[in-house]
């Protein structure tokens, strides 16, 4: 699985460099996200700008991350694919996972959340 990680002081941006997050990718994705959690990442921004397809295994990986970070510390952003948007809406995952349209807004949210904790 190809991805990039941008660790900042108040948040980490995880960006899969994969068009498909499916049953072939999801197990490794879950592992990578768990490692970031174990490293002490407080807020994870999951940038989906390159993702064009996701299946139930991929959605499960997102839900797993949401559970790890207890919801407020996990943000999904930059959903560009209409297929992915529709699947997230149909599956009602958008009612569970914090979705913020732009990466800039997600970063602002993470910074605001960090200041609230202080």
C-alpha positions as a LaTeX table, in Angstrom:
\begin{tabular}{lrrr}
\hline
Residue & $x$ (\AA) & $y$ (\AA) & $z$ (\AA) \\
\hline
Unk1 & 0.00 & 0.00 & 0.00 \\
Unk2 & 1.31 & 3.43 & $-0.95$ \\
Unk3 & 0.58 & 6.43 & 1.25 \\
Unk4 & 2.07 & 9.57 & 2.71 \\
Unk5 & 2.11 & 10.73 & 6.33 \\
Unk6 & 2.55 & 14.36 & 7.30 \\
Unk7 & 3.12 & 14.65 & 11.06 \\
Unk8 & 2.50 & 18.10 & 12.49 \\
Unk9 & 2.53 & 19.22 & 16.11 \\
Unk10 & $-1.26$ & 19.09 & 16.56 \\
Unk11 & $-2.35$ & 16.56 & 13.95 \\
Unk12 & $-1.19$ & 14.01 & 11.40 \\
Unk13 & $-2.42$ & 13.83 & 7.82 \\
Unk14 & $-2.60$ & 10.34 & 6.33 \\
Unk15 & $-3.09$ & 10.26 & 2.56 \\
Unk16 & $-3.45$ & 6.95 & 0.75 \\
Unk17 & $-1.83$ & 7.09 & $-2.69$ \\
Unk18 & $-4.26$ & 4.42 & $-3.86$ \\
Unk19 & $-7.29$ & 4.78 & $-6.11$ \\
Unk20 & $-8.97$ & 1.77 & $-4.53$ \\
Unk21 & $-9.38$ & 1.01 & $-0.85$ \\
Unk22 & $-10.71$ & $-2.51$ & $-1.00$ \\
Unk23 & $-10.30$ & $-5.91$ & 0.64 \\
Unk24 & $-6.74$ & $-6.16$ & $-0.73$ \\
Unk25 & $-5.67$ & $-2.86$ & 0.86 \\
Unk26 & $-7.86$ & $-2.64$ & 3.99 \\
Unk27 & $-5.88$ & $-5.02$ & 6.28 \\
Unk28 & $-2.63$ & $-3.12$ & 5.71 \\
Unk29 & $-4.45$ & 0.19 & 6.07 \\
Unk30 & $-5.85$ & $-0.87$ & 9.45 \\
Unk31 & $-2.35$ & $-1.89$ & 10.55 \\
Unk32 & $-0.80$ & 1.42 & 9.49 \\
Unk33 & $-3.53$ & 3.40 & 11.25 \\
Unk34 & $-3.11$ & 1.31 & 14.41 \\
Unk35 & 0.63 & 2.01 & 14.38 \\
Unk36 & $-0.04$ & 5.75 & 14.17 \\
Unk37 & $-2.43$ & 5.47 & 17.09 \\
Unk38 & 0.17 & 3.54 & 19.11 \\
Unk39 & 2.75 & 6.24 & 18.31 \\
Unk40 & 0.52 & 8.74 & 20.12 \\
Unk41 & $-1.05$ & 10.64 & 17.23 \\
Unk42 & $-3.84$ & 12.64 & 18.89 \\
Unk43 & $-5.74$ & 13.75 & 15.79 \\
Unk44 & $-5.64$ & 11.93 & 12.46 \\
Unk45 & $-6.83$ & 13.61 & 9.28 \\
Unk46 & $-7.54$ & 11.00 & 6.62 \\
Unk47 & $-7.16$ & 12.68 & 3.20 \\
Unk48 & $-9.15$ & 10.80 & 0.54 \\
Unk49 & $-8.29$ & 13.08 & $-2.37$ \\
Unk50 & $-6.79$ & 10.25 & $-4.43$ \\
Unk51 & $-9.37$ & 7.57 & $-3.54$ \\
Unk52 & $-11.86$ & 6.82 & $-6.31$ \\
Unk53 & $-13.33$ & 3.55 & $-4.96$ \\
Unk54 & $-13.97$ & 2.07 & $-1.54$ \\
Unk55 & $-15.71$ & $-1.16$ & $-0.58$ \\
Unk56 & $-17.07$ & $-2.52$ & 2.70 \\
Unk57 & $-13.56$ & $-3.53$ & 3.83 \\
Unk58 & $-12.33$ & 0.01 & 3.27 \\
Unk59 & $-15.31$ & 1.45 & 5.14 \\
Unk60 & $-14.54$ & $-0.97$ & 7.97 \\
Unk61 & $-10.98$ & 0.38 & 8.14 \\
Unk62 & $-12.36$ & 3.92 & 8.48 \\
Unk63 & $-14.74$ & 2.82 & 11.22 \\
Unk64 & $-11.88$ & 1.07 & 13.03 \\
Unk65 & $-9.85$ & 4.28 & 12.97 \\
Unk66 & $-12.87$ & 6.22 & 14.19 \\
Unk67 & $-13.15$ & 3.85 & 17.17 \\
Unk68 & $-9.43$ & 4.14 & 17.93 \\
Unk69 & $-9.54$ & 7.91 & 18.03 \\
Unk70 & $-12.93$ & 7.94 & 19.75 \\
Unk71 & $-14.58$ & 9.90 & 16.94 \\
Unk72 & $-13.42$ & 13.44 & 17.65 \\
Unk73 & $-9.76$ & 12.76 & 16.90 \\
Unk74 & $-10.46$ & 11.21 & 13.51 \\
Unk75 & $-11.45$ & 13.33 & 10.52 \\
Unk76 & $-12.05$ & 12.28 & 6.90 \\
Unk77 & $-11.54$ & 14.96 & 4.28 \\
Unk78 & $-11.17$ & 15.66 & 0.56 \\
Unk79 & $-13.71$ & 13.08 & $-0.67$ \\
Unk80 & $-13.68$ & 13.87 & $-4.38$ \\
Unk81 & $-15.16$ & 10.68 & $-5.86$ \\
Unk82 & $-18.94$ & 10.72 & $-6.32$ \\
Unk83 & $-18.94$ & 6.94 & $-5.86$ \\
Unk84 & $-17.22$ & 7.22 & $-2.49$ \\
Unk85 & $-19.50$ & 10.11 & $-1.40$ \\
Unk86 & $-22.60$ & 8.14 & $-2.35$ \\
Unk87 & $-21.46$ & 4.95 & $-0.62$ \\
Unk88 & $-20.66$ & 6.84 & 2.56 \\
Unk89 & $-24.09$ & 8.49 & 2.50 \\
Unk90 & $-25.98$ & 5.27 & 1.66 \\
Unk91 & $-24.17$ & 3.35 & 4.40 \\
Unk92 & $-24.85$ & 6.25 & 6.82 \\
Unk93 & $-21.19$ & 6.33 & 7.82 \\
Unk94 & $-21.38$ & 10.11 & 7.56 \\
Unk95 & $-23.52$ & 10.06 & 10.70 \\
Unk96 & $-20.71$ & 8.32 & 12.63 \\
Unk97 & $-17.47$ & 9.67 & 11.17 \\
Unk98 & $-16.51$ & 13.34 & 11.24 \\
Unk99 & $-16.29$ & 14.41 & 7.58 \\
Unk100 & $-14.93$ & 17.86 & 6.73 \\
Unk101 & $-14.95$ & 18.85 & 3.04 \\
Unk102 & $-11.51$ & 20.48 & 2.68 \\
Unk103 & $-8.09$ & 19.68 & 4.06 \\
Unk104 & $-7.61$ & 23.30 & 5.14 \\
Unk105 & $-10.84$ & 23.19 & 7.15 \\
Unk106 & $-9.88$ & 19.82 & 8.64 \\
Unk107 & $-6.55$ & 21.28 & 9.80 \\
Unk108 & $-8.35$ & 24.26 & 11.36 \\
Unk109 & $-10.73$ & 21.86 & 13.11 \\
Unk110 & $-7.79$ & 19.86 & 14.46 \\
Unk111 & $-6.05$ & 22.99 & 15.73 \\
Unk112 & $-9.25$ & 24.22 & 17.39 \\
Unk113 & $-9.80$ & 20.81 & 19.01 \\
Unk114 & $-6.26$ & 20.85 & 20.39 \\
Unk115 & $-6.75$ & 24.32 & 21.91 \\
Unk116 & $-10.01$ & 23.15 & 23.51 \\
Unk117 & $-8.14$ & 20.28 & 25.21 \\
Unk118 & $-5.53$ & 22.64 & 26.71 \\
\hline
\end{tabular}
